[in-house]
Amino acid sequence: MSSHLQAVSTNLHPVADATLFEASPDNNLGDSGSFMAGLRPRGGRSRGLLRFDLSGSVPANATITSATLSLTVVKTPGGQANSNFELHKMLQSWGQEGNKSSSGGGSPASPGEVTWNSRSSSLTSWTTPGGAPGTDFASAASASQFVAGDATYSFSSAALLSDVQNWYANGSQNFGWMLLSSAEGTSRSIRRFGSRESGATAPSLSIQYTVVPEPSSASLLLSLSTVAGIVLWRRRR
């Protein structure tokens, strides 16, 4: 059976990404070519959100065997604090990524856009501002990676693969990941990552999967004729 499996890979970019920004908690920061996570020098934590759509990219008869997320740091503060950055599976949906630039802290959110205070502005708040572990996002990280300066970093683990497999099996539960720094209370831990609008530095989710091909008409006819021959042989014995 394994000799007939077809190994395939695909690379996906996010369908949405945004920044939750504590210093401007009712502002949306969803469109500027980057999103942020960590603590800036002037104070105020930030957390990133990103979501991928697997529908139409992975066929129904597939088994996902590996998944790796690549994120590119496009701006590092002077005198930076390096830290592990963690991906946490989102447990709640979040609204529109919005179209407010993250330069200068964004702009007041329109109804339905995601902010530090609200997962859908004017409609639904987070359990606590910025999201609560165990309620809005998973307490345990799905993957983590030590991040220093400007470079591309890869996140992969059995838990991250499980997230992707579960989203593939149940798309209605696909709320994406939150990205946060394990040192988000430390000044200058903030990083800007390329967003889905940023071209070559956009996040990329690389998925490998195998496909069991549908049996051809010829093979079906051969199988049926073989079974029929066996039945006829047994009856003649």
N, C-alpha and C positions, 0 to 999 in steps of 0.2 A: 504494500500500500504506500509506504513512504517514498518509493521510487517515482510515484505519480504526483507527488506534491510539488507545487510550483512556488518557489520562494520569490516574494515581491517586496519592494520597499517603496515608501512614499514619504514626501516631506510636506508638512502642512504649516501654514502661517496662521496666526490668530484671526478669529473673526471679530474679536473685541479685546481691548486692553485699556487700562485706566489707572490713575493714581488716586489713592485716598490720602488726603493731606490735612494733618491735624491742625496746622497753623491757620488754615482757611477751611474750616470744617463743613461749610455749606457751599463751597465752590466745587465746580467740576473741572477736572484736568484730564480730558480724554483724547486730545488731538494736538500733538506737537512734535511728533517724530520720536518721542521718548516717554518712558514712564519711570517712576522713582520708587526706591525702597531704602529705608534707613533714616538716620537722624541728621538733619542739616546743621551747620555751625551755629545758626541763629535760633535753633530750637524748633521743635515741631516734627513729630514722626511722620513718615510716609510709608505706605504699603502699596504694592502693586497688585493688579488683578489681570488675569489673562485667561481667555477661553478659546478652545479649538472646536471646530465642527468636524466630526468624523464621518457624518452621513455623506454618501456619494463618493468618498475617497477610499473606503475599505469595503469590499464586496460582502454580501451577506453570507457567503460560504467560506469565510476566512477564519483563521486562527491567528491572533496577534501574538508574536513570539518575543518582541523586544520593542522598547520605546525609549527615546533619548530626547530631552529638551535642551536646546542650545540658546543661551542668552548672551548678548554682547554688551559689555559696559562701554558706553560712549563718552562718559564724563565722570572723572574722579576728583573730589575736592583736594586742595592742597593740604598737606599734613594729615592725610586720610587715616582713619581707623579701619583696619581690615577685619573682616569677620566672616563667619559662615552665613550664607543666605539660604533660606529654607522655603520649600514649596509645600503649602498645605492645601489639601483638597477642600474646595468650598462645599459647604453643606446647605447653603441657601442661594437662591437665585439673586442676581443683581441686575439693576436696570440698564438703561442705555449707557454706553461708554461716553457719550456726549461728544461735543466738538469744541470744547474750550481748551485753549493752549495752557500748558503747564508753566509757561514763562510767567513769572510774577505771581505765581500762586493760583492761576486759573481765574475763572469768572463765576459769578453766581449761577448755580445750576438751574436749568429749565426743569419743569416737572418730568419725573421719570428717570432723570440722569443720576448716576451714582456719585456719592460724595463720602467724606469721612463720617458724617452723621447718618446718612441714609443710603440704604441699598437701592432705593428708588425714590428720588427727591419728591417731597410733598405727598408721598404715598406710603412708603414703608421704611421704618428706621432699622438700623442694625440693633441687635440685642443690647450691645453697648457701643458707643462711638468707636469707629475703626474696625468693628467686628469682634465678636467674642469667641475664644477658642472653645470647642466642644459644642457650640450652638450654630455659629455662623460659618466657622471653618474648623477642620479637624485639629484636635489638640496635637497629635503627633505629625511630624513632618513626613511627607511622602519621599522627599529627597533633599539633600543639602549639598552645598559646594562652597569651599573657601574662596572668597573673592578678594582680590587685591586691586590692581590697577586696570586700565583700559585693556580689555581682551575679551575673547569669547570663552564662555564657561559651559560645560556640559553637565546635565543633571540626569542621573539614571539610577534605578534601584528596583527591587522586586515590588515595593509598594507603589512606585510610580507606574510601573507596568500594570499592576492591578487596577489602578485608577483608570488607565486608558482602556483596559479590557472591559471594565464595568461600564464605562461610558459607551463603548461600542455595543454592549449588550442591552443597555437601557439609556438611550439618549436623553430621556426626560430628566435624568438625574445628573446631566453634564452641566455643572456650574463653573467648571474650570478650577484654577489654582489661585491662591494668594501667595505672593512673594514678599517675604519680610526678612530683615536682618536679625540674627540672634543677638546682636549688640545694638538694637534700635534705641536703646537708652543712652548710647555713647555718641557724643558729638563727632561729626565728620564720618560717621559710618554710612552716610547716604551715598548712593550710586544712581546714575542715570543709565537706563538700559534702552537700547534701540527698540522702538515699538513697531507695530505692524505697518505703519506708514513710512518706515525708514529705509526701505529697500534692502540693501545688502546686509544691514545690521539688524533686520527684523528677527524676532524670535522664530525658531524653527523646531517643529516636533517631527522627529524622524521615527517612522513606524515600520517595522518589518513584520510580515505576516506570510502565512502559507495558504494556498488555495487548493482545495480538492476539486479537480475539474469534473464537470458534469459528464456522465457516461455518454458516449456517442451512440447513434442509432445502430451502427454496425456492431459495437460491443454488446449492446442490449440484445440484438438478434442472436449473436453468438452465444450469449449466456442462456437465453431461452431455449435455443436449439440443443445446447449441452444438457440442460435439465430435462428436456423432453426425451433426449436420447437415453439418459440414465433411467428415467421412468419406464420407457418402453423395454429396455434391456431387463429390468427387474421383473416386469410382467411376463416376459418370455421364459424366465428361468423356471 
